[in-house]
Amino acid sequence: MKHPVDVHVGKRVRHRRWMVGMTQQQLADMVGIKFQQIQKYETGMNRISASRLWDISDALGVSISFFFEGLDARAPEVDEIAGDIMADKEALMLVRSYYAIPEPQRRRLFDLAKVLSDAA
């Protein structure tokens, strides 16, 4: 049975990998494992050891704490809405594209999106 923390950490690995535009194969090569193992980590099927998480965090350019953000320390559950959105590849591509826009235009786009969503 999958532990909720392992699932959350795996989703955060996938999220960060997508955000930096890295394939499972590229990440696997950087940490010295097979891409199938990355697949198992990302689904929470296999638990990531501390040393492997260290290597993954280094390869993805984040601190280890990044993988635990969003967990409730009292009851380790993933925020389902945010988890579902961040599991959507299209949403992640949108976020990546959004942050590639220069700040002044990005602010205007954000304001427009807010107005459109309020009107819907």
C-alpha positions as YAML, in Angstrom:
chain: A
units: angstrom
residues:
- id: 1
  name: MET
  ca: [0.00, 0.00, 0.00]
- id: 2
  name: LYS
  ca: [1.28, 3.45, -0.92]
- id: 3
  name: HIS
  ca: [2.01, 5.82, 1.95]
- id: 4
  name: PRO
  ca: [0.58, 9.33, 1.44]
- id: 5
  name: VAL
  ca: [3.98, 10.92, 2.11]
- id: 6
  name: ASP
  ca: [5.66, 8.78, -0.57]
- id: 7
  name: VAL
  ca: [2.93, 9.74, -3.04]
- id: 8
  name: HIS
  ca: [3.33, 13.44, -2.17]
- id: 9
  name: VAL
  ca: [7.13, 13.35, -2.50]
- id: 10
  name: GLY
  ca: [6.82, 11.52, -5.82]
- id: 11
  name: LYS
  ca: [4.38, 14.12, -7.15]
- id: 12
  name: ARG
  ca: [6.77, 16.88, -6.09]
- id: 13
  name: VAL
  ca: [9.63, 15.13, -7.93]
- id: 14
  name: ARG
  ca: [7.49, 14.93, -11.07]
- id: 15
  name: HIS
  ca: [6.34, 18.53, -10.67]
- id: 16
  name: ARG
  ca: [9.88, 19.88, -10.35]
- id: 17
  name: ARG
  ca: [11.16, 17.69, -13.19]
- id: 18
  name: TRP
  ca: [8.44, 19.03, -15.50]
- id: 19
  name: MET
  ca: [9.06, 22.61, -14.36]
- id: 20
  name: VAL
  ca: [12.72, 22.42, -15.37]
- id: 21
  name: GLY
  ca: [11.87, 20.58, -18.60]
- id: 22
  name: MET
  ca: [13.71, 17.38, -17.76]
- id: 23
  name: THR
  ca: [12.73, 13.89, -18.89]
- id: 24
  name: GLN
  ca: [12.63, 10.88, -16.60]
- id: 25
  name: GLN
  ca: [15.58, 9.48, -18.53]
- id: 26
  name: GLN
  ca: [17.65, 12.63, -18.00]
- id: 27
  name: LEU
  ca: [16.94, 12.65, -14.27]
- id: 28
  name: ALA
  ca: [17.70, 8.94, -14.02]
- id: 29
  name: ASP
  ca: [21.02, 9.44, -15.81]
- id: 30
  name: MET
  ca: [21.95, 12.28, -13.44]
- id: 31
  name: VAL
  ca: [21.32, 10.18, -10.34]
- id: 32
  name: GLY
  ca: [22.64, 6.92, -11.76]
- id: 33
  name: ILE
  ca: [19.49, 4.79, -11.93]
- id: 34
  name: LYS
  ca: [17.06, 3.47, -14.56]
- id: 35
  name: PHE
  ca: [14.20, 5.69, -15.72]
- id: 36
  name: GLN
  ca: [11.73, 3.01, -14.62]
- id: 37
  name: GLN
  ca: [12.82, 3.67, -11.05]
- id: 38
  name: ILE
  ca: [12.02, 7.37, -11.50]
- id: 39
  name: GLN
  ca: [8.55, 6.31, -12.69]
- id: 40
  name: LYS
  ca: [8.05, 4.25, -9.55]
- id: 41
  name: TYR
  ca: [9.24, 7.13, -7.34]
- id: 42
  name: GLU
  ca: [6.92, 9.60, -9.06]
- id: 43
  name: THR
  ca: [3.86, 7.41, -8.50]
- id: 44
  name: GLY
  ca: [4.77, 6.69, -4.89]
- id: 45
  name: MET
  ca: [5.04, 2.99, -5.72]
- id: 46
  name: ASN
  ca: [8.61, 2.94, -4.40]
- id: 47
  name: ARG
  ca: [9.83, 4.94, -1.44]
- id: 48
  name: ILE
  ca: [12.81, 7.24, -2.06]
- id: 49
  name: SER
  ca: [15.72, 6.74, 0.34]
- id: 50
  name: ALA
  ca: [17.31, 9.77, 2.01]
- id: 51
  name: SER
  ca: [20.50, 9.51, -0.03]
- id: 52
  name: ARG
  ca: [18.58, 9.13, -3.30]
- id: 53
  name: LEU
  ca: [16.36, 12.10, -2.42]
- id: 54
  name: TRP
  ca: [19.54, 14.07, -1.78]
- id: 55
  name: ASP
  ca: [20.80, 13.18, -5.28]
- id: 56
  name: ILE
  ca: [17.44, 14.01, -6.86]
- id: 57
  name: SER
  ca: [17.24, 17.36, -5.09]
- id: 58
  name: ASP
  ca: [20.73, 18.20, -6.32]
- id: 59
  name: ALA
  ca: [19.86, 17.19, -9.90]
- id: 60
  name: LEU
  ca: [16.66, 19.24, -9.84]
- id: 61
  name: GLY
  ca: [18.25, 22.24, -8.15]
- id: 62
  name: VAL
  ca: [16.05, 22.40, -5.05]
- id: 63
  name: SER
  ca: [16.47, 21.73, -1.35]
- id: 64
  name: ILE
  ca: [15.17, 18.48, 0.08]
- id: 65
  name: SER
  ca: [12.49, 20.41, 1.94]
- id: 66
  name: PHE
  ca: [10.90, 21.27, -1.44]
- id: 67
  name: PHE
  ca: [9.61, 17.70, -1.70]
- id: 68
  name: PHE
  ca: [7.76, 17.97, 1.62]
- id: 69
  name: GLU
  ca: [6.13, 21.35, 1.04]
- id: 70
  name: GLY
  ca: [2.36, 21.15, 1.28]
- id: 71
  name: LEU
  ca: [2.24, 18.28, 3.76]
- id: 72
  name: ASP
  ca: [0.39, 18.73, 7.02]
- id: 73
  name: ALA
  ca: [2.77, 17.60, 9.78]
- id: 74
  name: ARG
  ca: [-0.09, 16.28, 11.96]
- id: 75
  name: ALA
  ca: [-1.86, 14.28, 9.24]
- id: 76
  name: PRO
  ca: [0.27, 13.63, 6.14]
- id: 77
  name: GLU
  ca: [-2.26, 14.21, 3.40]
- id: 78
  name: VAL
  ca: [-1.76, 15.84, 0.04]
- id: 79
  name: ASP
  ca: [-3.90, 18.85, -0.79]
- id: 80
  name: GLU
  ca: [-6.05, 17.09, -3.39]
- id: 81
  name: ILE
  ca: [-6.98, 20.13, -5.48]
- id: 82
  name: ALA
  ca: [-3.41, 21.45, -5.77]
- id: 83
  name: GLY
  ca: [-2.15, 17.90, -6.27]
- id: 84
  name: ASP
  ca: [-4.57, 17.30, -9.12]
- id: 85
  name: ILE
  ca: [-3.69, 20.58, -10.81]
- id: 86
  name: MET
  ca: [0.02, 20.00, -10.51]
- id: 87
  name: ALA
  ca: [-0.38, 16.47, -11.87]
- id: 88
  name: ASP
  ca: [-1.78, 17.94, -15.09]
- id: 89
  name: LYS
  ca: [1.00, 18.36, -17.64]
- id: 90
  name: GLU
  ca: [-0.89, 21.12, -19.45]
- id: 91
  name: ALA
  ca: [-1.19, 23.12, -16.22]
- id: 92
  name: LEU
  ca: [2.53, 22.77, -15.58]
- id: 93
  name: MET
  ca: [3.33, 23.87, -19.14]
- id: 94
  name: LEU
  ca: [1.09, 26.90, -18.60]
- id: 95
  name: VAL
  ca: [2.89, 27.79, -15.37]
- id: 96
  name: ARG
  ca: [6.29, 27.37, -17.02]
- id: 97
  name: SER
  ca: [5.22, 29.60, -19.92]
- id: 98
  name: TYR
  ca: [3.73, 32.16, -17.53]
- id: 99
  name: TYR
  ca: [7.01, 32.57, -15.65]
- id: 100
  name: ALA
  ca: [8.90, 32.96, -18.93]
- id: 101
  name: ILE
  ca: [6.94, 36.18, -19.62]
- id: 102
  name: PRO
  ca: [8.63, 39.42, -18.44]
- id: 103
  name: GLU
  ca: [7.25, 40.73, -15.13]
- id: 104
  name: PRO
  ca: [5.22, 43.74, -16.41]
- id: 105
  name: GLN
  ca: [3.41, 41.67, -19.04]
- id: 106
  name: ARG
  ca: [3.00, 38.79, -16.61]
- id: 107
  name: ARG
  ca: [1.23, 41.07, -14.11]
- id: 108
  name: ARG
  ca: [-1.15, 42.29, -16.84]
- id: 109
  name: LEU
  ca: [-1.85, 38.71, -17.93]
- id: 110
  name: PHE
  ca: [-2.55, 37.74, -14.33]
- id: 111
  name: ASP
  ca: [-4.97, 40.64, -13.91]
- id: 112
  name: LEU
  ca: [-6.75, 39.66, -17.13]
- id: 113
  name: ALA
  ca: [-7.04, 36.01, -16.03]
- id: 114
  name: LYS
  ca: [-8.43, 37.10, -12.68]
- id: 115
  name: VAL
  ca: [-11.09, 39.29, -14.33]
- id: 116
  name: LEU
  ca: [-12.04, 36.47, -16.73]
- id: 117
  name: SER
  ca: [-12.31, 33.89, -13.96]
- id: 118
  name: ASP
  ca: [-14.41, 36.23, -11.79]
- id: 119
  name: ALA
  ca: [-16.78, 36.80, -14.72]
- id: 120
  name: ALA
  ca: [-17.18, 33.07, -15.43]
...
